Amino acid sequence: MDQRVGTSDTGEIGTAMRGVPSDRASLSSGVVFCLLSMSSVQIGSALSTDMIAAYGPFATSFLRLLFAALILMAVLRPPILSYSSAQWKSAILLGITMAAMTVCFYAAIERIPLGLTVAIEFLGPLAVASFGLIGWRLALPAAALVGVVLLCHNGESWSIDTVGLLLASGSGVGWGCYIILMQKSGRLFSGLEGLAMSLLVAAIACAPVGLLQVPNMMSPTVLSTMLGLAILVPLFPYALEMIALRRMPTTAFGILMSLEPAFGALSGFLILGQPLAPLQMLGTALVVAASAGVTISVNPERA
């Protein structure tokens, strides 16, 4: 989410989204931006656990989404009063989806390991990408499901928190819907205006419950922490991903983003002290490999 991006960049963004290859230097920089984006998302998620435990997923989601929306709106200064009903409908649907996805994800990592949560959540976009697969390629999403099952084994037993699994699954459904709705938003809005409005709607959707805890969060330490977390997720990752999409084919982008579950597992281990048993490592590898395989299968001409 480049803070210098404006409406004049729409054509370049559209070109990148259509998967037009770039030169070697641009591709290399795009790879770096993707890796930084995934690191930011998973580090931000891991660092959020203390705030979630103290104030709950709704309040944590509300402040992060609000800060992100206000920063982006201050940069873009979107013409709010000029939007059509179709644009508002798109922003509202996307915003509600983002709110549900975020709250479910934060509530899930309260109950189950970060690596498992990210792997389950990743099944959402994997399912969207898998539509239309036939023949042996159907084994790819099946392998991802097997990988998630293996992630539920902690090395000694099948440790499963049913509520946590359901919340992570809800976040995955939200992520899958988010991809579809974001594509529509990109067609209706200029630049990143649709994202800015959707973030604002998402914050408003979390407000009724989130505001109950906000009075307890009115300290410089908590507010500055929430601002930093808002920059880590979603502002910084969206900026990096948008820049990356301008520099590399969408297939290469999709394959790189398939590493997200591995980054989640690594962040859980390094920051939260959540080690992976051998079966969980195998499960993470299966999810990553299956996602990369689906990406290549869907776009074989640009693999």
N, C-alpha and C positions, 0 to 999 in steps of 0.2 A: 504494500500500500504506500507507494512513493508519495511523499507529501508535496512533491513538485508536479505531480501528475494533474493535468487539467483536461478540459474537453478537447483540446487540440491533439491529445494523444490517442483519441479513440480509434483512429484508423490504424495506427501502429499496433495497438492492443488487439484489434480485430484480426490483423494479419498474423500476429503471433498465435492467437487462439486457433487459427485455421491450420496451424502446423507447418508454416513455411520454414524450411531449414535456415539456419544462420551459419556464419563462418565459424572456423575452429575456435577463435578467441572468444566469440560471443557464447558459443556452446560451453566452453570451459567455465566462463563466468556464470552462466546459467546453472551449471552443476553446483558451483560454490554457493550460489544464492539458495538453491533448493536445500542443500545440506544445512545451511544456517537457519533457514525457515523451520525445518523439522526440529532442529536443536532448540530453537526459541519456543516452539509450541510445547515440547515435552518438558523442558526445563521450567517454563512458566507453569505448566500443570503440576509438576512435582512440588514447586515452591508454593503452590496455592493450598496445599493440604492443611497447613496450620490455620490459615484464614477460614477455610471451609469448616474445620473442626470447631473453631471459636464462634463463627457467626452464621454458619449454615450455607448451603449451596445457593439459595435464592439471593441473599444479601451479597454474597461474593460475586455472583453473576451480575446482579444489578449494577453495582458500582463499576465493575470492569467494563461492562457494555456501555454504561453511561459515559465514563471517561473516554473510551475509544470513540464513541459517537461524537462527543463534543469536540475532541481534538480534530477529527476528520472534517466535521462541519466548519470549524474555524478556518481550516486550510482551504477547503473547497468553496465555502460560502454558496451552497446550493440554492437555486431559486424556488424555494418551497411553495410559494403561492401560485406558481405557474404550472405545477404538475397536473397531468390529466388523471381521470378516475382510474384508467388502466395502470398508470404508473403507481398510484397510491395502493391499488389492490395488490400489485406485485410486491411493493415494499412491505405491506402489512403481512402478507403470507410468508415472505422470506424472513421478516423480523420475528414473527411468532415461532417459526421453525428454528431459527437461531437460538431463541430463548429456551425452547424446550430441549434442544440438543445440548446446550451449555449446562443447564441445570441438571439434566440427567447424567451428564458426564461427571460433573463435580460431585454429585451425590453417589455415583458409582465408585469413584476412587476413595470415598470414605470407607467403603466396605470391602473392596477387592483390590488386588495389586494393580498398579498403573499399567504394567505391561499387558496384563489380561484385559483390562478395560479398553486399552487402545486397540488390541487385536479384535475384540468383539465389535467395537465401534467401526473398525475398518471394514467389517463385512458389509456395511451399508453401501459405501461407494463401490465395493467389489461386486455387489449384487447388481447395481446399476450398470456397471461396465460389462457384466456377464450376460445381459439380455441379448439374445440372438446367437449365442454360442451353440454349436451343434457337435455331434460326434464325440470324439475323445476329449475335446476341449471342455466338456462338461465335468471332467474329472478335476479341473483346476479349482473351481469354487468348492467342490467336495473336499479337496485336499486342505483348503483353508479352514473348513469346518472341523476337520480332523485335527488341524493345528490348534484351534481354539480349545478343543476338548483336552488335548495334551497339556495346554497351558493351565488347565484346572487342577493338574496334579502337582502337589508341592514337594514331591520327592518322597513322601511318606504315605500320603493318603489323597483321596479325591476331595479336596477342600473346596466346597462350593457354597457360596452365599447366594441363595436364590434371588433375593431382592437386588443384590448387587449385579447379578447377571442380567436381570430384567432391565435395570436402569441402564446398563451398558448397551443392551440391545436397543432400548429406546433411543439412546444417543446415536446408534448406528442407523436406525430408521430415519432419524432427523438429518444425519449427514447425507444419506442418499437423497432425501427430498431437497436438501439444501443445494446439492449439485444441480438438480433439475431447475429449481427456482432461480438460482443464481444465473444460469444461462439465459433465462427469460428476462431477468432484470438487466443483464448486460445489453440486451437488444432494445430495451425500453428507455434506459437512462444513458446520459453522456458520462464518459469517464467513470469515476467511482462514486457518483452521486447516489446511485441506487444502493450501494453498500452503506453509505453514510446514513441514509434514511432508514434502511433496514436495521442498522445497529441501534438507532434511536427508538424504533418500534420495539425491538427486542428488550431494551432497557425498560421501556414503559410496561411491557408485558410482565417483567419480573418485579415491577415496583410494588404491587399490592402486598406481596409477602415480604419482599426484600426490604421495604421501608421500615418494617417492624424492628429490624435490627440496626438500621442505620444510626439512630441516636447513640448506640453503644460503640459506634465506629468513628465518632467525631473527635479523633485525636490526630495530631500531625503525623505520628508514626504510622498509624493504620492507614490514613488517607494517602500518605506518600508511598506506602507499600502497595496499596491497591492501584495507584497510578502507575507504578513501575510494572506491576503485573499486567495492567491493561496494555501497556506498550509491548510487553513480551508476547501477549496473546490478547487481542488479535491484530493490533496495528502492525508490528514489525513483521510477522510472518506474511500477512497479506501483501505488504510492500515488496518483500523479497520475492514472493511467488509471482506477483504481477511483473516485476522486472525480469524474472527468469523466463516467463512465458513469451517475452519479447525477443528472447535470445536463443530459443531452442524449440525443436518440434514438440508437439503435444505428446507424442508417444514417449519420447525420451523423458519428458517431464513426468508423465504418469509412472514410468518404470522407477524413476528416482523416488517419487513420493510413496512408492510401495515399501520403502524402507521405514515408513512411519512406525509400524509395530516394533521393529527392532530398536528404534530410538526411544520408544516408550519403555521398553524393557530395560534398556541401558540407563535411562534417567531414573527409573524406579530403583535400580541397583545402586547407582552412584550417589543419589541424593536422599532416597528414602530407606536405603538399606534393605531392599527387597530382592534377595538373591534368586537366581533361576536354577532350578534343578535340571538335570540332563534332558528329561522329557519336555520340560518347558522351553528349553533352548531349541529342541527339535520342533516343537509346536510353533515357535516364533519363526523359524526358518521356513516351515511349510506355508505359513500365512504370507510371508514376504515373497517366496517363490511363486505361489499361486497368483498373487496380485500382479507380479511382473509378467507372468505367463498370460494372464487375461489381457493385460494391456497390449502385449505384442500380438495376441490373436485377434483382437478387435481392430488393430491398425497394422496389418501385415505389410502394407506397402511402404510404411514409414518406420518399420522396426529397425 
